[in-house]
Amino acid sequence: MQDQQPLWTPSEEFRNQSPMFAFMQECNRRFGLSLADFAGLHAWSIADRENFWSAVWDFCGLKGKRGERALIHGDVMLDARFFPDAELNFAENLLSRSGEGDALVFWGEDKVRNRWSWDRLAAMVSRLQQAYRAEGIGKGDRVAAMMPNMPETIACMLAAASIGAIWSSCSPDFGEQGVMDRFGQIEPKLFIACSGYWYGGKLQDVTAKVSAIAQRLKAPTVIVPYAGNAEAVVAATPGARTLNDLVAPFEAKAVEFEPVSFSHPLFILFSSGTTGVPKCIVHSTGGALLQLLKEHRLHCGVVPGEKVFYFTTCGWMMWNWLVTGLAAGATLCLYDGSPFAPDGNILFDYAQEEKFALFGTSAKYIDAVHKSGLTPKTSHDLSSLRLMTSTGSPLSPEGFTFVYEGIKDDIQLASISGGTDIVSCFVLGNPLQAVWRGEIQGPGLGLAVDVWNDEGKPVRGQKGELVCTKAFPSMPVMFWNDPERAKYRAAYFERFDNIWCHGDFAEWTEHGGLIIHGRSDATLNPGGVRIGTAEIYNQVEQIPEVLEALCIGQDWDDDVRVVLFVRLAAGVSLSEDLVKAMKTRIRTGASPRHVPAKIIAVTDIPRTKSGKIVELAVREVVHGRPVKNKEALANPEALDLFAGLEELKS
């Protein structure tokens, strides 16, 4: 049964003071329209993409030469090109302010705190830019970094972008082979790594790993001092030097910005790689900048000087999302390490002390805070916080309720979903509409998002494939080492001709919002009926004894049966009563078809470095098939818990 009342409704003042409302009024004036709400604005944004994206460029104040044409070959997804005559530079747009005000604030758990002004950031970018050029790095060359989410990482990225080089990053918790599976494909001209990092209050040594990777990449290596002994890492790594040594010969001056085309490669991001070597997804300068500025300014309502926080590592596309907030004039609040170090209060301590306006995190984090018994609403002053965003996996209805009951009652909660493939969101929040329990508010402006059935027909009130039916600026330019675009085509366009099929199992709601029921390739098919795994998690993870769950379909007796694995709270055993309680909850909260044939307790659940559980890898192990790339996992040893289980033999 649908909830009768929204969890939050924007006040008229909130709505009318939002940048999205101002943008809508500007479009009405400029194009002679009479748009009055989000639905109307969205419909126009996909009906008239040329004028819409031109208006976004102007409203967001992109620096660069726009050119006359906004879109060519717009009817063919793979051939479409936005702003083919434009010239711009990503770094110029992100170094949007100057002065002694904070550009970056950094907390490394409870060990390190730092602040960088806009002038300090620009000065470091200038010195790095000169150092890169002295190394022979130029337009189109790759700079790869295995770094924490810290100010130096952003400076290194901006310096690369300023000269038209291509940036790629991962987090320092990746194993040697995981890094090589990524950076080995793109042959960087420079490798940047940290001297060590903190996680869970413990110093994590990277000396041997950095040395091995540097020698395999055969690239000059720069060590950024953070945790541990930078000189020891340099000594162990042939040809390496510290960041200070790299920039020492150069004085700061005005940063030079190399103009590049709209479609010039900016970032190489990587698929999770749990089913093979990661795909190298190349994103464009203009596409990433325009799309992400639209999300920051219009959907998130960010204004200059606001504090924007996202809990992310440099191996997740949300890092690229976060850093682009600089182009909106925001102060970025960076965090590296465990979100529970020294305890579960640290991110809320940070939010209170720095007065976050936007607090971004994962659905898993919100669930973990809930299950830990914390209530930041009563323990912290979060009066500055106006928007909380959640991604990584679908936020359960219970998670929505907890945010309003346990964190803040007067807040816009935006569950968002998109991914590495588009370095942005297909569906997300907006300040013009209400928030309903368990629902993402709506599609992104300029994105022709829909839900289609297997026959390729749009459906309402039914589950289907999340698709995008028209080209958009942040589509990848290409996949690296994919000259015929065969991998690119196979990834998104094999299911429906000339239609982007994203791989999410989704459903429209009566409010014009969306629910993501999980990944399409992880949906269950008992009796030929498709079931999204999130539908089961939303029920069973509400039971206090269950910390986390993972669900797969096991091939059985010429059909598929649902198998549910659960990680239980300390001291809890999987009793008959608990199994019965889970099945009853799933039967009444979802449907009888969702009830698992087997429920099995495990002590750990495998997940990627960005915290997503890996249903496909577990499914392979259960069926006795090899998992191709365990290096992509944060805890690959957890897969052993699912091999050869007696419970699954009958």
Stockholm file with secondary structure:
# STOCKHOLM 1.0

chainA/1-650         MQDQQPLWTPSEEFRNQSPMFAFMQECNRRFGLSLADFAGLHAWSIADRENFWSAVWDFCGLKGKRGERALIHGDVMLDARFFPDAELNFAENLLSRSGEGDALVFWGEDKVRNRWSWDRLAAMVSRLQQAYRAEGIGKGDRVAAMMPNMPETIACMLAAASIGAIWSSCSPDFGEQGVMDRFGQIEPKLFIACSGYWYGGKLQDVTAKVSAIAQRLKAPTVIVPYAGNAEAVVAATPGARTLNDLVAPFEAKAVEFEPVSFSHPLFILFSSGTTGVPKCIVHSTGGALLQLLKEHRLHCGVVPGEKVFYFTTCGWMMWNWLVTGLAAGATLCLYDGSPFAPDGNILFDYAQEEKFALFGTSAKYIDAVHKSGLTPKTSHDLSSLRLMTSTGSPLSPEGFTFVYEGIKDDIQLASISGGTDIVSCFVLGNPLQAVWRGEIQGPGLGLAVDVWNDEGKPVRGQKGELVCTKAFPSMPVMFWNDPERAKYRAAYFERFDNIWCHGDFAEWTEHGGLIIHGRSDATLNPGGVRIGTAEIYNQVEQIPEVLEALCIGQDWDDDVRVVLFVRLAAGVSLSEDLVKAMKTRIRTGASPRHVPAKIIAVTDIPRTKSGKIVELAVREVVHGRPVKNKEALANPEALDLFAGLEELKS
#=GR chainA/1-650 SS CCCSSCSBCCCHHHHHTSHHHHHHHHHHHHHTCCCCSHHHHHHHHHHSHHHHHHHHHHHTTCCEECCSCSEESTTSTTTCEESTTCEECHHHHHSCCCSSSEEEEEEETTTEEEEEEHHHHHHHHHHHHHHHHHTTCCTTCEEEEECCSSHHHHHHHHHHHHTTCEEEEECTTSCHHHHHHHHHHHCCSEEEEESCEEETTEEECCHHHHHHHHHHHTCCEEEECSSSCHHHHHHHSTTCEEHHHHHTTCCCCCCCCCCEETTSEEEEEECCCTTSSCCEEEEEHHHHHHHHHHIIIIISCCCTTCEEEECCCTTSHHHHHHHGGGGGTCEEEEEESCTTSSCTTHHHHHHHHHTCSEEEEEHHHHHHHHHTTCCHHHHSCCTTCCEEEEESSCCCHHHHHHIIIIICSSCEEEECEEETTTTEEEEECCTTSCBCTTCBCEECTTCCEEEECTTSCBCSSSCEEEEECSCCTTSCSEETTCTTCHHHHHHHSSSSTTSEEEEEEEEECTTSCEEEEEEGGGCBCGGGCCBCHHHHHHHHTTSTTEEEEEEEEEEETTEEEEEEEEEECTTCCCCHHHHHHHHHHHHHHTCGGGSCSEEEECSCCCBBTTSCBCHHHHHHHHTTCCCSCGGGBSCGGGGGGGTTCGGGGC
#=GC SS_cons         CCCSSCSBCCCHHHHHTSHHHHHHHHHHHHHTCCCCSHHHHHHHHHHSHHHHHHHHHHHTTCCEECCSCSEESTTSTTTCEESTTCEECHHHHHSCCCSSSEEEEEEETTTEEEEEEHHHHHHHHHHHHHHHHHTTCCTTCEEEEECCSSHHHHHHHHHHHHTTCEEEEECTTSCHHHHHHHHHHHCCSEEEEESCEEETTEEECCHHHHHHHHHHHTCCEEEECSSSCHHHHHHHSTTCEEHHHHHTTCCCCCCCCCCEETTSEEEEEECCCTTSSCCEEEEEHHHHHHHHHHIIIIISCCCTTCEEEECCCTTSHHHHHHHGGGGGTCEEEEEESCTTSSCTTHHHHHHHHHTCSEEEEEHHHHHHHHHTTCCHHHHSCCTTCCEEEEESSCCCHHHHHHIIIIICSSCEEEECEEETTTTEEEEECCTTSCBCTTCBCEECTTCCEEEECTTSCBCSSSCEEEEECSCCTTSCSEETTCTTCHHHHHHHSSSSTTSEEEEEEEEECTTSCEEEEEEGGGCBCGGGCCBCHHHHHHHHTTSTTEEEEEEEEEEETTEEEEEEEEEECTTCCCCHHHHHHHHHHHHHHTCGGGSCSEEEECSCCCBBTTSCBCHHHHHHHHTTCCCSCGGGBSCGGGGGGGTTCGGGGC
//
